[in-house]
Amino acid sequence: MGAAPTPETASTQAVSDTETHDLSQDWTKLRQAEAPHAIRRHDGYLRRISGGQRALSMFHDFSELNLAKVGLREAELIGVKFRNIVLDGAELRDANLGGTVLAK
């Protein structure tokens, strides 16, 4: 397993004139079963409840998750991959989505 990607290397990089290397396989996959815990902690952060923690994900793969109606306001989701994700009604106001991949 290679080193974690950086903002400079997280995108697909050219290896040769005819081949590319997708570094996204090095990203940490967030599974649907893990999402509720992170969402509860972020909700606590938004409500300023003790123990709450702002959602901070860098170079994670959120593909295939159902995050419908989830409050991700003010979350730091940098370089996150959102492929085939359900975000219907999700609140992303003031979230940092720099370098995020949104695709079907």
Rosetta silent file (secondary structure, phi, psi, omega in degrees, C-alpha in Angstrom):
SEQUENCE: MGAAPTPETASTQAVSDTETHDLSQDWTKLRQAEAPHAIRRHDGYLRRISGGQRALSMFHDFSELNLAKVGLREAELIGVKFRNIVLDGAELRDANLGGTVLAK
SCORE:     score description
SCORE:     0.000 S_00000001
   1 L     0.000  132.834 -176.505    0.000    0.000    0.000 S_00000001
   2 L   -82.667  177.655  177.874    1.451    3.378   -1.006 S_00000001
   3 L   -66.352  153.789  179.003    1.681    6.600    0.900 S_00000001
   4 L   -61.850  140.264 -179.665   -1.500    8.577    1.435 S_00000001
   5 L   -67.552  151.826  175.533   -2.241   10.919   -1.460 S_00000001
   6 L  -107.946  169.288  178.103   -1.668   14.629   -1.059 S_00000001
   7 L   -55.138  -31.595 -178.931   -3.686   17.420   -2.685 S_00000001
   8 L   -74.774  -26.224 -175.181   -1.045   17.531   -5.398 S_00000001
   9 L  -112.690   -0.799 -173.835   -1.227   13.782   -6.124 S_00000001
  10 L   -69.720  -29.643  179.394   -4.834   12.889   -5.319 S_00000001
  11 L   -77.124  168.097  178.157   -6.098   13.417   -8.844 S_00000001
  12 L   -63.503  129.385 -177.873   -5.383   10.970  -11.622 S_00000001
  13 E  -109.914  146.463  176.739   -1.755   11.398  -12.650 S_00000001
  14 E   -75.583  127.810  176.370   -0.166   10.667  -15.997 S_00000001
  15 L   -97.947  -39.297  175.797    2.259    7.762  -15.812 S_00000001
  16 L  -148.285 -176.349  179.202    3.017    7.688  -19.522 S_00000001
  17 L   -64.914  -24.358 -174.128    1.524    9.072  -22.716 S_00000001
  18 L  -118.291   -3.121 -174.040   -0.965    6.185  -22.857 S_00000001
  19 L  -130.481  142.318  173.337   -1.424    5.128  -19.229 S_00000001
  20 E  -124.423  155.224  178.690   -2.768    6.839  -16.115 S_00000001
  21 E  -117.919  118.223  179.929   -2.560    5.803  -12.480 S_00000001
  22 L   -90.467  111.567 -177.998   -5.631    6.488  -10.336 S_00000001
  23 H   -78.393   -1.247 -176.450   -4.461    7.085   -6.755 S_00000001
  24 H   -64.976  -18.472  177.654   -8.008    6.864   -5.421 S_00000001
  25 H   -66.489  -16.434  177.071   -7.488    3.197   -4.503 S_00000001
  26 H   -85.723   -6.689 -178.393   -5.339    4.550   -1.666 S_00000001
  27 L   -73.608  151.232  178.988   -8.258    6.569   -0.271 S_00000001
  28 E   -80.956  125.884 -179.300   -9.967    5.347    2.891 S_00000001
  29 E   -84.437  125.243  173.099  -13.404    3.889    2.169 S_00000001
  30 L   -92.331  123.662 -178.882  -16.198    5.013    4.500 S_00000001
  31 L   -92.831  154.665 -177.449  -18.794    2.264    4.809 S_00000001
  32 L   -55.402  -38.167 -178.986  -22.503    2.885    5.341 S_00000001
  33 L   -67.153  -24.006 -179.357  -22.346    1.267    8.805 S_00000001
  34 L   -86.497  -21.637 -173.517  -19.625    3.745    9.878 S_00000001
  35 H   -62.529  -43.960 -176.546  -21.423    6.874    8.681 S_00000001
  36 H   -57.615  -37.895  179.553  -24.019    7.273   11.491 S_00000001
  37 H   -62.761  -47.533  179.247  -21.337    7.553   14.195 S_00000001
  38 H   -64.027  -38.617 -179.919  -19.483   10.298   12.313 S_00000001
  39 H   -66.644  -41.369  177.695  -22.754   12.076   11.546 S_00000001
  40 H   -61.989  -42.701  179.031  -23.824   12.010   15.219 S_00000001
  41 H   -64.599  -40.413  178.655  -20.487   13.488   16.289 S_00000001
  42 H   -67.477  -38.595  176.843  -20.754   16.221   13.651 S_00000001
  43 H   -61.249  -39.941  175.886  -24.322   16.965   14.736 S_00000001
  44 H   -62.337  -38.960  175.721  -23.018   17.368   18.287 S_00000001
  45 H   -61.114  -46.766 -178.817  -20.414   19.818   16.977 S_00000001
  46 H   -63.374  -33.643  179.354  -23.111   21.841   15.207 S_00000001
  47 L   -87.362   -1.642 -179.008  -25.221   21.923   18.375 S_00000001
  48 L    60.442   40.269  178.279  -22.125   22.773   20.456 S_00000001
  49 L   -90.911  140.453  177.766  -22.656   19.691   22.610 S_00000001
  50 L   -55.636  133.116 -178.708  -19.739   18.367   24.668 S_00000001
  51 L    91.786  -10.498  176.866  -18.070   15.525   22.773 S_00000001
  52 L   -69.119  149.780 -179.333  -19.224   16.786   19.403 S_00000001
  53 L  -142.837  131.026  178.741  -16.594   16.831   16.702 S_00000001
  54 L   -60.547  136.780  177.215  -16.550   18.564   13.345 S_00000001
  55 L   -69.250  122.197  178.541  -16.552   16.141   10.426 S_00000001
  56 E  -131.995  109.652  179.577  -13.093   16.208    8.852 S_00000001
  57 E  -130.614  122.542  176.884  -12.429   13.836    5.984 S_00000001
  58 E  -120.311  122.889  177.378   -9.489   14.145    3.644 S_00000001
  59 L    57.900   49.055  173.743   -9.172   11.788    0.697 S_00000001
  60 E  -106.600  155.258  178.589  -11.939    9.433    1.790 S_00000001
  61 E  -106.190  108.312  178.790  -14.181    7.484   -0.552 S_00000001
  62 L   -98.279   11.604 -176.182  -17.858    8.067    0.249 S_00000001
  63 L   -55.431  143.268  175.776  -19.029    6.324   -2.932 S_00000001
  64 L    72.190    7.911  179.900  -22.286    4.368   -2.804 S_00000001
  65 L   -84.379  154.145  171.903  -23.367    5.886    0.553 S_00000001
  66 E  -105.658  105.550  178.557  -26.866    7.085    1.356 S_00000001
  67 L  -116.603   31.620  178.959  -26.482   10.460    3.071 S_00000001
  68 L   -60.004  133.990  176.119  -29.988   11.702    2.311 S_00000001
  69 L    62.615   21.946  179.920  -31.154   14.432    4.717 S_00000001
  70 L   -88.673  137.982  178.365  -27.825   14.399    6.577 S_00000001
  71 E   -87.492  102.300  178.608  -26.600   17.655    8.112 S_00000001
  72 L  -113.294   24.377  177.567  -23.046   18.208    6.879 S_00000001
  73 L   -56.814  135.086  178.008  -23.060   21.979    7.326 S_00000001
  74 L    67.674    9.974  178.352  -19.533   23.281    8.035 S_00000001
  75 L   -72.067  151.321  174.507  -17.978   19.854    7.403 S_00000001
  76 E  -103.422  103.018 -177.526  -14.452   19.628    5.974 S_00000001
  77 E  -121.872   77.197 -170.093  -14.708   17.141    3.109 S_00000001
  78 E   -95.613  123.505  179.069  -11.507   17.733    1.173 S_00000001
  79 L    66.221   24.162 -178.149  -10.727   15.557   -1.825 S_00000001
  80 L   -80.944  141.304  177.364  -13.625   13.240   -0.967 S_00000001
  81 E   -95.339  118.079  176.867  -14.982   10.961   -3.669 S_00000001
  82 E  -113.671   85.057  177.119  -18.804   11.106   -3.975 S_00000001
  83 E  -112.362  132.277  179.997  -19.673    8.608   -6.722 S_00000001
  84 L    52.600   44.113 -178.347  -23.172    7.164   -6.953 S_00000001
  85 L  -104.134  147.676  176.464  -24.003    8.782   -3.621 S_00000001
  86 E   -98.489  115.027  179.370  -27.447    9.791   -2.387 S_00000001
  87 L  -121.543   16.719 -178.997  -27.398   13.375   -1.087 S_00000001
  88 L   -54.597  119.669  177.496  -31.106   14.241   -1.479 S_00000001
  89 L    77.203    2.326  178.671  -31.947   16.845    1.139 S_00000001
  90 L   -70.119  143.267  179.396  -28.450   16.794    2.663 S_00000001
  91 E  -100.003  116.909 -177.406  -27.326   20.147    4.060 S_00000001
  92 L  -119.186   14.146 -178.831  -23.878   21.140    2.809 S_00000001
  93 L   -57.638  133.373  178.943  -23.997   24.893    3.499 S_00000001
  94 L    63.062   14.978  174.270  -20.550   26.253    4.429 S_00000001
  95 L   -80.079  145.284  175.487  -18.979   22.820    3.942 S_00000001
  96 E   -91.443  110.674 -177.568  -15.494   22.764    2.440 S_00000001
  97 L  -113.263   27.020 -177.677  -15.716   20.501   -0.601 S_00000001
  98 L   -57.059  127.858  177.325  -12.365   21.450   -2.154 S_00000001
  99 L    74.272    9.455 -178.498  -11.133   18.839   -4.598 S_00000001
 100 L   -73.732  140.857  178.605  -14.241   16.689   -4.121 S_00000001
 101 E   -99.902  116.894  175.780  -15.237   14.347   -6.947 S_00000001
 102 E  -112.294  113.644 -178.052  -18.982   14.365   -7.672 S_00000001
 103 E  -152.486  156.484  173.958  -19.919   11.799  -10.303 S_00000001
 104 L   -92.306    0.000    0.000  -22.506    9.197  -11.200 S_00000001
